[in-house]
Amino acid sequence: MILDDYVDTPASPLFPFGHGLSYTTWTRSDLAVDAATTGDEIAVAVTVTNTGDRAGTDVVQVYFRDDVASVGLPASRLLGFQRVECAPGVSTRLTFRVSAGRLGFTGADLRYRVEPGAFTFIVGELSQTVAVSGPVSFPDRNALPAVRCDVAPG
């Protein structure tokens, strides 16, 4: 028996992230993703346009999905978000810059890794798949620096 709900309420959130910030309509267009290797910075750019008849505020959210990860991952993960305020009919170009390390995950060996592969970036209804190449990186996240005690016991 699989339970999707808790007692008598749905398990989904009542309001999605960014809900209720605007009394106007928005479109997103011209999604562009610039990424080459697992060591480079990733730039995700999108044009946001207020298509309504009044000024408004929107929260533009960028999600990504690892299409070829070596372990099972969530369907999509939040990469970044930015609040935008625009007058009616005005467009603005947003660019999200993030390190490739944000695409990483904890592998089966419990080490954090950034694997090369294909990633899908999503902004609203737009999506684009980009291949990122490079060596697999296994930074030692759990190593703690040595502790130095300068105070003699008294």
FENUR-V233806 format. One record per residue. N is the residue number from 1. SS is DSSP state (H for helix, E for strand, - for the rest). OMEGA is omega in radians with two decimals (* if undefined). BURIAL is I if it has 9 or more other C-alpha atoms within 8 Angstrom, else O. Layout:
BEGIN
n = (N | N)
ss = (SS | SS)
omega = (OMEGA | OMEGA)
burial = (BURIAL | BURIAL)
END
This chain:
BEGIN
n = (1 | 2 | 3 | 4 | 5 | 6 | 7 | 8 | 9 | 10 | 11 | 12 | 13 | 14 | 15 | 16 | 17 | 18 | 19 | 20 | 21 | 22 | 23 | 24 | 25 | 26 | 27 | 28 | 29 | 30 | 31 | 32 | 33 | 34 | 35 | 36 | 37 | 38 | 39 | 40 | 41 | 42 | 43 | 44 | 45 | 46 | 47 | 48 | 49 | 50 | 51 | 52 | 53 | 54 | 55 | 56 | 57 | 58 | 59 | 60 | 61 | 62 | 63 | 64 | 65 | 66 | 67 | 68 | 69 | 70 | 71 | 72 | 73 | 74 | 75 | 76 | 77 | 78 | 79 | 80 | 81 | 82 | 83 | 84 | 85 | 86 | 87 | 88 | 89 | 90 | 91 | 92 | 93 | 94 | 95 | 96 | 97 | 98 | 99 | 100 | 101 | 102 | 103 | 104 | 105 | 106 | 107 | 108 | 109 | 110 | 111 | 112 | 113 | 114 | 115 | 116 | 117 | 118 | 119 | 120 | 121 | 122 | 123 | 124 | 125 | 126 | 127 | 128 | 129 | 130 | 131 | 132 | 133 | 134 | 135 | 136 | 137 | 138 | 139 | 140 | 141 | 142 | 143 | 144 | 145 | 146 | 147 | 148 | 149 | 150 | 151 | 152 | 153 | 154)
ss = (- | - | - | - | E | E | - | - | E | E | - | - | - | - | - | - | - | - | - | - | - | - | - | - | - | E | E | E | E | E | E | E | E | E | - | - | E | - | - | - | E | E | E | E | E | E | E | E | E | E | - | - | - | - | - | E | E | E | E | E | E | E | E | E | E | E | - | - | - | - | - | - | - | - | - | - | E | E | E | E | E | E | E | E | E | E | - | - | - | - | E | E | E | E | E | E | E | E | E | H | H | H | H | - | E | E | - | - | - | - | - | E | E | E | - | - | E | E | E | E | E | E | E | - | - | E | E | E | E | E | E | E | E | - | - | - | E | - | - | - | - | - | - | - | - | - | - | - | - | - | - | - | - | -)
omega = (3.13 | 3.13 | 3.09 | -3.07 | 3.08 | -3.13 | -3.06 | 3.13 | 3.14 | -3.13 | -3.14 | 3.14 | 3.13 | 3.11 | 3.12 | 3.13 | 3.13 | -3.09 | 2.97 | -3.11 | -2.99 | 3.03 | -3.13 | -3.14 | -3.06 | 2.97 | 3.07 | -3.11 | 3.05 | 3.08 | 3.11 | 3.12 | 3.13 | 3.14 | -3.12 | -3.08 | 3.14 | 3.11 | -3.09 | 3.00 | 3.13 | 3.10 | 3.09 | -3.09 | 3.14 | 3.05 | -3.14 | -3.09 | 3.03 | -3.10 | -3.14 | -3.11 | 3.09 | 3.11 | -3.12 | 3.14 | 3.12 | 3.02 | -3.13 | -3.06 | 3.09 | 3.09 | 3.03 | 3.11 | 3.07 | -3.03 | -3.05 | -3.11 | -3.13 | 3.07 | 3.10 | -3.12 | 3.07 | -3.11 | 3.06 | 3.14 | 3.14 | 3.13 | 3.13 | 3.09 | 3.12 | 3.12 | -3.10 | 3.04 | -3.10 | 3.00 | 3.14 | 3.09 | -3.09 | 3.08 | 3.05 | 3.14 | 3.12 | 3.06 | 3.08 | 3.11 | -3.12 | 3.09 | 3.12 | 3.10 | 3.10 | 3.13 | -3.06 | -3.13 | 3.08 | -3.08 | -3.12 | 3.12 | 3.12 | 3.05 | 3.12 | -3.10 | 3.00 | -3.09 | 3.01 | 3.12 | -3.14 | 3.14 | 3.05 | 3.12 | -3.04 | 3.03 | -3.07 | -3.14 | -3.10 | 3.01 | 3.12 | 3.11 | -3.13 | 3.07 | 3.10 | -3.10 | 3.09 | 3.14 | 3.08 | -3.08 | 3.11 | 3.11 | -3.13 | -3.08 | -2.98 | 3.14 | 3.13 | 3.10 | 3.12 | 3.13 | -3.14 | 3.13 | -3.14 | -3.07 | 3.10 | 3.11 | -3.04 | *)
burial = (O | O | O | O | O | O | O | O | O | O | O | O | O | O | O | O | O | O | O | O | I | O | O | I | O | I | O | I | O | O | I | I | I | O | I | I | I | I | O | I | I | I | I | I | I | I | I | I | I | I | I | I | O | O | I | I | I | I | I | I | I | I | I | I | I | I | O | O | I | O | O | O | O | O | O | O | O | I | I | O | I | O | O | O | O | I | I | I | I | I | I | O | O | O | O | I | O | O | I | I | O | O | O | I | O | I | I | O | O | O | I | I | I | I | I | I | I | I | I | I | I | I | I | O | O | I | I | I | O | I | I | I | I | I | O | I | O | O | O | O | O | O | O | O | O | O | O | O | O | O | O | O | O | O)
END
